[in-house]
Amino acid sequence: MTGWVGISLGDVTGVGPEVALKAVAAEARNDDTRYLFIGDDQVLARLNQQFALGLSLKKFFSYDDEGRFFTTNPFLEKFPVNLPTGSPGAARAAIESLRDGAQRCLRGELDALVTAPVNKEAIVRAGQKNFVGQTEFLSDLARTSRTVMMLLGPDDKDRWLRVALATIHISIQSVPKRLTAEKITLAIELAAQACRDLGLPRARVAVAGLNPHAGEGGEFGDEEIEMITPTIAAAKKRGFDVVGPLSGDTVFYYALRGDYDAVVAMYHDQGLAPLKAVAFDSGVNWTLGLPFIRTSPDHGTAYDIAGKGIANPSSMIAAIRLAKQLAKNKR
């Protein structure tokens, strides 16, 4: 059975449409997956021609239509050709494309959703005051709070890092206050499940400490003693293959070496800095815990190079490949 992958175009004044088209043009040679681009079809047509990608784009009417590459635009407002970067219209369109793709997944129409980058600041300026990120937006649509962001990617020797985040888009000063045993437990559970969904032979999870040297026995804070260590012990009793807390300055080295299959990081940059150091162009964002598969490239809108034809599609290709792999494993 041929699968359907939806791609929401994100902010069309960024590189989202460009990398989406380039990635599909490259990846479509590998199988017979059908793709639904969700967003401005005029932008897609223009870029498809500008970069001579040769995709046979068709307007979507039905999942029974003949063809492989389809477009649908849930946002009715028409944009001028030279729309300014970060414009309110583009931000609102990005939200509607994201919403449309998620709803199709929730209805079981798409096997996976790959989301191109949006600009949070532009979305908030456009009136979506409570917007924190695509992960949170999709979690709200799916009516679940039990989601975790995982970033994963290989280095140039094909050694993988997989990092699940206990907390994400919050300030450093608020991390100790908002880090809870429940969040750490959820990250451990979903990281282990992610390893199984990927078909890995084991699911060994390492948990990083919050403080330098995992607190140095209480010298640099007591979060490890009072919260992180007991949480890991409880997860072990439930049968999880989990170790820690380990020092944040060494755990990623050992994970990259293969000692661990995934790492739970306590905050955003603790996990993303090492991941981007080893897989800057090929890293993927995977939302764990949603009732559907969602992946995205691990980069932003890159307004400064949008439309120039120089955006690297590697991360989008990796996001599409992961989405297809997960959909195949699920089937």
N, C-alpha and C positions, 0 to 999 in steps of 0.2 A: 504494500500500500504506500503510495506516494504521500509524504508528509507536507504540511504547510508550516512555514516559518514567517511570522509577521515581523516587520522592521518599522518601528516608529522613528520618524526622521529627526526628532528633536528640534532644536533651534535651526531653522533653515537658513539663517544668516551666518551660521557656523559651518564647520566641516562635516556635519552629520550626513547630509545627502550625498556629498562627494565620496566619503569613505564607504557609505552603504552601497552605492552603485559599484564602486571599484571592487569591494569585497565580494559582492554577489557575482559580478562578472568573472572574478577569479575562481570562486568556489563552485559555481554552477557546473563547471566541467566535471566535477567529481561524482555527482549523483543526479537524481531526477527530482530533487526537492523543489517544491513550488513556493514562490516568495510573494508576499503581499507587502508592498511599501505603503506605509500609512502616513500621509502628509501631502504637501503641495505637489501635485502631478506636473504642473508647469515648470517648477524648479527642476524636477527629475528629468523631464524631457529635454530641457535646455542643457543640463550637465551631461546627460547621456550623449547628446550630440557634440557638445564642446570637447569632451574627452574621448570621443570616438569609441565608446565602449560596446556599441552594437547590441545592447539588450532590447529585445522585442517587448517593450512595455505596452500593456493593454489595460484599459479601464476595467476595474473589477465590477462584476454584476452578480456572479454566482460562483460557488466553489466547484461547480460542475463545468465551468468554462474551459475551453481548450487553451493551452498555453502554460507558461511557467512563471512569467514575471508580470505582476499586476499592481495597479495603483488605486488607492482610494483616499479621498480627502474629506475627513469629517468636519473640517473648518471651512465655512462657506465664504469667508472674506477673501477677496482677490488682492494680491500684493503686486506692487510695481516691480519691475525687473531689478532695479538697484535699491532694494530695501535696506535701510541702514542697519548695521549690526546691533543686536540687542534691542530691536524695536519691540514695543508692547504687543503689536499684532503677531509677530513671530513667536513671542513668549506664550501668548494665549493659544496659538495654533499648536505649539509643542505640547501643551497640557492636553488639548483635545485629542491629539494623535496618540498620546500615551494612554489616555482614558479609553479610547476606541480599541486599541490593541489589547489592553487588559480585559475589557469586557468580552472581546472575541475569545480570548483564552478561557475566561470563566464559563463561557457558554460551550466550551469544548470544540470550537471551530478551528483554532490554531493549535499546533503541537507545541509551539514555543514562541516567546516574544523576545526580540533583541531590540534594545532601546539605544538610539543614538544620543549624544550628549545634549543636555539643556543647560541654560545659564540661570542659576538660582536667583541671582540678583535681579536679572531682567524679569523673571516670573513674579517676584515679590513686587517690583515696581509696577508691573502690569495689573496688580490688584489681588494676586493670590498671596495674601499676607501670611498665611500659616504654612506656606510651602517650605519644607526643610530639605527635601531631596526626592529623587525618583523612588528610592527604596521605601521611604515612609509613605509617599503618595500611593504606591501600589499596595502596600500593606493595608492602608485605610480602605481602598477599593475592595480588597479581598476580605475585609473585616477580620483581620488578624493582627495581633501585636507580637506574635511569636515568630519573628523573622530575624535573620542575621545576615550581615554582609560578609561574603567571602571573596577575597581576591586571590587569583591563582595565575601562575605562568611559569614557563621554563627559562633557564638560562641558556647560554650558547652551547652547553654540553647536554642539553635536554634533561637537566635536573630540575625538579619542580618544587616551587614553594606554594603552599596553600594556607592562607591566613584568614581565620574567622575573627571578627571584631566583637568584643563584648559591649563596647560603646562606640558610637560613630560620630555624628556631626554635633559635637558639643565642645566647649572650650576646655583647655587643659585644666584650668582652675576648678572646673565643676566635675571633673572625672572622679575624684575620690568620693564626692558627695553622691553621685548618681550611679556609681558602680555597685552592683548588688550581687548577692549569691545567686539569685534567680537568673540574672543576665549571664553570668559566667556559666552556670549550669546549662542554659539554653544554647550558648555558643559551643560547649563541649558536645552536647547531644546532636546538634545539627551538623557540626564539623564531622563527627563520626558517621552520621547518616550520609553526608556528602561523599565520604570515601567509599561507602558501599554503593551509592548511586553511580559513582565513576567506575565501579567494577574493580577497585583495588583489592589486592589479596588480604590486606589488613586495614585497620582503622586506628592507628596509634596516634594519639593527640597529645601534644605538649602544651602546657599552659604557661605563659609568660607571667612574671611578677609585675606588679605595678611600679615599684620603686627600684632604684639602682641596686644591682646585685640581689634582686628579689628581697630587698629590705635588710639584708645583712643581719638576720636574726633579731630584727627590731630596732637596729641602729638608725635606719632611714625611713621609718614608718612602720605601722603595725597592721596594715591591710593584709599582708601575706599571712601573718599569724592568726588574725582574728576572723578573716573571711575567706581568702583564696585557698589556703591549705585545707581547712575543713570542707570546703566545697568540692575540692578534688578528691578528698578521702570519701565523701559521700557518693561521688560518681563512680569511684572504683568499686565500692560495695555493690553498686547496681550493675556491675559487669563491664563498665567502660575501660578500655585500655588507655589510660590517661596518666601522665606524669607532670610534676611541677609542684610549686611554682619554680620556674627556671629563670635565670637572669636574662633580661631582654637584650643584653649585648652579645650573647652567645647562642641563644636558642635557635636563631634562624640559620646560623652556620650549621648546626647539627641537623636541622630539618632539611636543609639543602643537600647535605651529605647523605641523607636517606634514613637517618635514625628515627624520624617521625614523619607521619603522613600529612599532618596538618598542625598548625599552631593557632592557639587562641591568644590574641593580643588584647590588652586591656583598653587601648584607645587607638584612635584613627591613625595617627602618624607612627605610632610604635609598630604597627603592622604594615602600613603602606610604604614607609621609607625603604625597608629592606626588599619588599616585593618589587618596587619600581627600580631599585638598584640592579636587580638581576633580570627583570622582564619588562623593561620600560615600554617597548614597542609591542609586546605580545601579551601583556597582562589583561585579564578578564575579570569583570565584576559579576558575581553570581549571587542572586538573592536566595538564600536558603529559607525554607519554611513557608513559601507561598504555595497555594494550591495549583500553581502552574509554573512552567519553566520560564525564568527570566534571566537573561544575561545582557551585558553591555560592554563596550570597549572601556578601557581604563584610562580615559583622557577626557579633556573638556572640549569646549566649542572651538577653541583656537581661532578666534575672530581674525587675527592678524594674517592668516594664510588662507582663509576661506575663499573658494572660487578660483584659486590660482593653479589648481591641478597638482599641487605638491604635497598634499596631505597623505600621510602614510596610512594605508588601510589595514596594516598587520593586526592591530588590536581588534578591529571589527571582524576581520577574517577569523581570528581566534574565538571571538564571541559567538559567531555563527556556527563554527565547528563544534564548540562545546554544547550549544543549544541542540544541534542535530544529534550529537552523541548521547546526550541525556534523554532526548525524545526516543531515540532508538532503543536505549536500555530500558526505558519505561514501557515501551510497547512489548 
